[in-house]
């Protein structure tokens, strides 16, 4: 049997049909509510991310225009605003996660929805519909080559996110199936993002690039621009070139419109502003030291046993910057031990060299647990104190997972913590209320007036 017969069918036909015909009324209520929560969370972290680092730098190079740059006084061209907002949305590594696409889904969906939605003055229902279309697209493209794609060194937030952004823009532009197919195939040539750049400003740039490229792909397709019809599933297409050693799985994926990846795969909202592979261990160690009253000075050693995905992603045992610290299991665990929390301040450069944190960090090791699935987030932690007492604790999941989400008060507290870095108290309150009831909003432009 030839290799070609083992391929999944070309996905662009069903995806394009789904994206171009999806209506708000078809979307399950639970999916609508989750989409609204994703807008809340993503806008919040984008506002905070726009104030510093990669987000601020991306805004600084933007050419003037009429598209809102979130959390900034200036407006920019649509292309440059897309780059700036997408970069800011991922700049703090505080944006949500889904294993449906092995990355951060919403940053590549919310920011293009607002950029294109502002141009068209879309309604809240149109924004939600575009978001769901983009989410399902990301997962449909990701399924046949995940998680080996991640293991090969690609950053799925960008490589799959560009398809989601293209679908969002195509939905809002009311592209027909033919144009939507071309948008996806154009996006296939724009997919990029290397895990090697984790811990630097280029990681959030991956998201900004995906947003800008996805919007560009849809706008070009809407103008009649074409691409090869097998750019995703054909020989030497996206799946062939971006798959890992396991190759392309012809059985993976879901039936669009009948099954909803946004509900089955779900969305995990971050409690801590750092790599998601650290979250279970942070919660684990904070619970342990709090329960037993363990002082940082009494810690002799901490061994964290985690899955291969964590070992691959967390490359900075001895971080020098806040960005590197986000990808350091020793640092994040040590910070949790010392402060009993891990917040935005933990990753400001001046805190990385805190002597108390450093003293504990030097006693923390990350070890591979080969019994765990590659992308498992289980944390098995062994802490020994200076008097020889040993504490062991296992935690399966981080806080805020899809099956046990952050409460509304917790989500609001996170939004306010982030948004208050950019907005007045009045606009924080008004934007929370508008985003939390997004389906009821009649104008993207009115929504953005508070952002």
Helices and strands as residue ranges (DSSP letters): G 3-6, H 12-21, G 24-26, H 29-49, H 53-60, E 64-68, E 75-76, H 78-91, H 107-120, H 124-143, H 148-151, H 156-159, H 161-172, H 177-188, G 195-197, H 201-222, H 238-242, H 261-264, G 276-278, H 279-292, G 296-298, E 299-306, H 308-313, H 322-325, H 329-339, G 344-347, H 349-352, H 355-361, E 364-368, E 379-385, E 390-395, G 402-404, H 408-419, H 425-436, G 438-440, H 444-448
